[in-house]
Amino acid sequence: MATFKVNRVQSSPIEGQKPGTSGLRKKVKVFTQPHYLQNFVQSTFNALTAEKIKGSTLVVSGDGRYYSKDAIQIIIKMAAANGVRRIWVGQNGLLSTPAVSAVVRERVAADGSKSNGAFILTASHNPGGPNEDFGIKYNMENGGPAPEGVTDKIFENTKTIKEYFIAEGLPDVDISKIGVSKFSGSDGQQFDVDVFDAASDYVKLMKSIFDFQSIKKLIACPQFSFCYDALHGVAGAYASRIFVEELGAKESSLLNCVPKQEDFGGGHPDPNLTYAKELVARMGLGKTPDSNPPEFGAAADGDADRNMVLGKRFFVTPSDSVAIIAANAVQSIPYFSSGLKGVARSMPTSAALDVVAKSLNLKFFEVPTGWKFFGNLMDAGLCSVCGEESFGTGSDHIREKDGIWAVLAWMSILAHKNKDNLSTGKLVTVEDIVKQHWATFGRHYYTRYDYENVDAGAAKDLMAHLVKLQSSLSEVNKMIKGVRSDVANVASADEFEYKDPVDGSVSKNQGIRYLFEDGSRLVFRLSGTGSEGATIRLYIEQYEKDSSKTGRDSQDALAPLVEVALKLSKMQEFTGRDAPTVIT
């Protein structure tokens, strides 16, 4: 048994280590600076306090992107030096973000202990590689992201740090082999590193939520076909186990499901119509579409917490997706058979879920962007299903968004709708389900414009301009009529502020809203998930309850509001951009 001793390393603060909505994300070259990662990890341990850390069990894994393996070894050594009792690592350092949450909540060690939290190494949907992005975030004992009170403490600690602790004499652990490595500190402290099968706990959880037999029958139906694209991310480690081994799908149903984590095969692991080009073409939506698309398609991001859902030649917006799952969950998914406790969405997400909640008499919550806000509601038993327009959907089975869960939820809905059609009639399609939903609840035409890597100063000036405009709505409405006379007047405008109904905490400046008399909305927000510069997100929404008008092309329906939004914000003047980087 190898022994180690605690080494104190002198350090000093490094600027810019404030965690965003999903942890700290920077370029790899930033993280590999001397002391950079170590300062952040020690600041996290200090924020959690020695009482909570000593004797604890922590998970350390991620999406496998470049620098992950080095970072895991550093965190293991620092954990030992800070008194952690054991570390759990997914084989090869791989665990999807939702799987980490599941492991924290569900996994039990031989001695009956459970995890106290996790370091997740991911930059989610951002590209990977030596010149691209890396990220780290801490999740709490509930499996969810650290709340703002903790991340604020971490940041404050990064500004005053003077030293960090690391184990000297502790060898690198072989994380490619399943098994337990045991070590001993010079003071007799016992320290274990347990490398385990990354997929088993997660697969077991999914089988407890969904009726795999009914999904299996759907997949076996000759009229049904599907395609799942992992974009070479960590979802590939779960796709074969779930879709092929458990549900009987053909290997040919899987696209880009061999993980190429260090750089995701050179691609951008973001499941949207811009970056998931191969799947989009396969589903009949690209410039050179497949001539015979599958009935159902889905994609994941790098760490498998996001999802995109497609039907044959048909795109399902994430805002519609969460509303449709909520509307069908009780009938289609065994986990929800006793009813939903409530539903929630992020503020920029369309109000499609609001209409479902009102119709079904469900508790409804509108929260800031960031999954930690949903976690509080779930821990209090107030929310069962939730979602974000940024391709994140989930439920209270864990405390993270969950891309594969969302795909299985859609497969469950399709299986339920087609339970009497599998051997005879024509299948109810994804498009049928969405259009029936619009006929019942109305349609929220919706789009998002992303302006990525904008000069940070210019982005702040643009947001300040939009806040200043809100002081005189009469002037705003004059400007709007000068641009488009067919757009309704703004009824109210504000900066979104959220008071958490569970802990009473207040989150300010969460996005700038312009709310129109006809229910339309314009929302402007600075994203917290980029690694450099600023990303301006513009959300444009128009509600149509007349079922004879819900079949219009989104771009046509939203064109007047888009024109107003760009003129009102002076987007080109502030950013120099004549077009967004991505349109969803």
C-alpha positions, 0 to 999 in steps of 0.5 A: 500500500502506497503512502503519502504525506500532505504537502502545502504549496504556496500560491496566490490569487489568479483573476477570473475564476468566477463560476458561471451558470455551469461552473468555471469554463475557460480555454485549456491553455488557461487551465494549464497555467501553474496553480490555476486548477489547483487554486479553484479546487482548493477554493472549493474545498475551503468553501465546503469547509473541512468538517464536510470534506474530511472523511467524505466520498466524492465523485470525480469524472466528466466528458473526457475532453482534453486535459481531463485525465491530468485534472482527475489525477490532480483532484485525486491527490488534492482530495487525499491531502484535504482529508477525503476518505474515498474517490469514485471515478467512472472507468476512463474518467468518463461519466455523463453529467446526468450519470454523475448526478445519478451516482451521487444520489443512488450509488452505495459503497460496500460499507453503506456510505454514499457520495457527498458531492462531485467534481464534474469535468466538462465544458458541456456543448463547447468544443474540446481539444488542446486549443479549445475549452475545459470546465469544472463544476462542483455538485452537492450531495443532492446531485445538483449544481452548487447553489449561488451561495456556495459558488459565491464563496468559491469565487471569494476564496479564489481572490484570497487563496495563499496555499493549496494542499496536495498529496506527495508520494501518491502515484497516478491511479490507473483509471482504465481498470475497474477496481479499488486502489488503497492508500495510506497517509503518513498520519494513518489516514485511509484513502481509496480510489474506486474505479467503476463501470460508468454505465451500470448505475445510470442504466439501472435508473433508466429501467426503473423510470421507463417501461423498457418492454413497451419501447422495445416493442416500438423499436421492433415494429417494422414501420418504426426507425430511429437514429441517435447521434452522440456527436462523439461525446460521452453519450456514446458510452450509454447509447449502445448499452441502452438502445442496442443491448437493452432495447434491441435496436440495430447498431446502425441506429447509432451515429457518432457513438464512438466517444472521441472525447479529447476533441469530439472528433474535431466537431462541435458537440452541441445538439442543434440544427447548426452543429448536428449536420449529419443527423439533420441530413439523415432526418431529411432537414439538411440541404442534401437530405436523406431520401428516406429519413427515420421516424425519430431522431435525437442528438446529445451534447458532449456531456450528454445532458442536452438533447435535440429531438427530431421527427421525419423532416420535422424539428421539435423545439426544446420549448415544445418538447418539455411541454409535450413531455409534461402533457403526456408523462402521466399516461406514458411514463410509469415513474409519473403514473401517480401524477406530476408535483409541478412543472418549471421552465427557465425564463427565456424558454417559451411559455408553451409549458405555462399553458399545459400547467394551467390546463392540467392545474399543475404548480408552475414555476419560472426560474432563472437559467441554471439547473440549480434553481430547478433542483431546489424546487425538486428537493422541496417536492414542488417540481417533477418535469422541467426544461430549458430552451437551450436543449435541456430537459429533465425530471426529479429522478436526478438534479441535472438535465438529462439528454438520454432521459428526454429521448426515452421520454419521447420514445415512451410517448411514441410507444403509448400513442402507437400501442394499438398500431404496431401490427396493423395501422399507420404509426402516429409520428413525432410531427402528428404528436406536436401538431395535435399538441398545438391544436390543443394548447396553441403554438408558441412560435419561437426562435433564438439568435446566438451572437457568440464571442462578442466583445464583452464590453460591447455586450454590456453596453448593448444590455445597458442600452436595453435597460435604459430604453425600459424607462419610457415604454411610450418611446419604445412603442413609437420606435416599434411602430416606426419599424413594423406597424403590424407588431403589438405594443409593449405592455411591460418591460423589466430585468427578470428577478427571481425569489426562490420559494424554497430558500428565499434567495433572490437572483437579480439581473437574470435577463432583459424582457419586453412583454407585448400586449398580444403575449409575444416576448423579446428576451435578451440575456448574456450567456454564462456558458462560454469560455471567452468573450461574451455570448448574447442570446436573443429570444423571440416568441409569438403565441398563436391560439387560433388552430387555423394559424398554427401551421405557418413557417416559424421564420415567416411568423416571427419575421416582424418581431425579429426586425423589431428586436434587432432595431430596438437593441441596435445589435449591429451597431453595438456588436458589428455583427450583421447576422447571428452565429447560430439560429435555433 
